[in-house]
Amino acid sequence: MRAPEFWNRRSVGIMALLLSPMALLYRLGFLLRAAMARPRRASVPVLCIGAASVGGAGKTPLAFAIARQLRQQGRKLHIVSRGYGGNERGPLRVDPARHLASEVGDEALLLTQAAPVWVARDRLAGIEAAAQEGADLVLLDDGLQNPTLAKTASILTVDGITGFGNGWLLPAGPLREPVGRAAQRCQAVVIVGADEAEAARRLPAALPRFAATLEPIQGETLKGKRWYAFCGLGSPEKFRRTIRGLGLDVAGGKAFPDHHRYSDKDLAELRAEAERANARLLTTRKDWLRLKPDQRGGVTPLDIVLRFEDEAAFDALLQRLLAR
């Protein structure tokens, strides 16, 4: 879905006010579900990467960075994802050579570059399937708002550009739950990018905070060419800033809704726009994975990596959390 523009306004707009009764119903439903849930405990430790808001908080880059770091340290870490955007219910171990984004979701495919990934609508079933395959630790990509599963520890992710938007609950705003309630269940927060939205001011002072940035990997190889950029992300502004920061020659671009499934007509129109601008097509790795194999020709994916401002301090936090 495409995030409504009024979600990110600092002031209260008419649309948020009109939708506030539905937001109240959403909150009552959320509280009722949480009150009735009986959390089930998995046989292995579970580290959850979550967000208080929908779309574009940086959960997947953070999960990727943590998974790679802990596996390099010898942990037999697997990742369990709901497989958003895919039609598989699982539990299913993702095979990037066989599965498509339409089956397991783009995020699950991307995360296979860091660790074994399981797609499971029933998260506990996915965790136990991973444990049977040798996992000694499971990283949950999203799932903070799932009250049926007990987590060993949780880390909150916040996008520094959009923060918590207008601060209202769905559908009046982008929040899945009140910020304070989400923060209470987390042991740390990672703010991705400069905190332009002043998100830190809305978080408990005692919650450990870490700063991180998203950095392109192969940026130098893209210079000297003319590009037409496109993406379907929760926060397309992050992609725009990344390519602007690289100093690339960008002739134009187009943003699609988050997790957009590209049709052949979409690609034909993008190719026509690029040809008119004498440019090549550039997109994110997540978007590239959502393209069907026969759509990928002539489309260059931009890879990014999440880097912590103080990597040693964040690693020390992980060790403390996982020793509990």
Salt bridges, closest charged atoms under 4 A:
GLU5 OE1 - ARG9 NH2 2.78
ASP95 OD2 - ARG98 NE 3.95
ASP106 OD1 - HIS259 ND1 3.27
ASP106 OD2 - ARG290 NH1 2.32
GLU107 OE2 - HIS259 NE2 3.52
GLU107 OE2 - LYS286 NZ 3.10
ASP122 OD1 - ARG40 NH2 3.42
ASP136 OD2 - ARG75 NE 3.57
ASP142 OD1 - ARG176 NH1 2.91
ASP159 OD1 - LYS238 NZ 3.76
GLU177 OE1 - ARG181 NE 3.86
GLU177 OE2 - ARG185 NH2 2.61
GLU196 OE2 - ARG241 NH1 2.44
GLU198 OE1 - ARG201 NH1 3.13
GLU215 OE1 - ARG307 NE 2.84
GLU220 OE2 - LYS223 NZ 3.15
GLU237 OE1 - ARG240 NH1 3.13
GLU237 OE2 - ARG241 NE 3.18
GLU237 OE2 - ARG244 NH2 3.14
ASP249 OD1 - ARG226 NH1 3.14
ASP258 OD2 - HIS259 NE2 3.83
ASP264 OD1 - LYS292 NZ 3.48
ASP266 OD2 - HIS260 NE2 2.88
GLU269 OE2 - LYS265 NZ 2.78
GLU273 OE2 - ARG276 NH2 2.86
ASP287 OD1 - ARG290 NH2 2.43
ASP303 OD1 - ARG285 NE 2.71
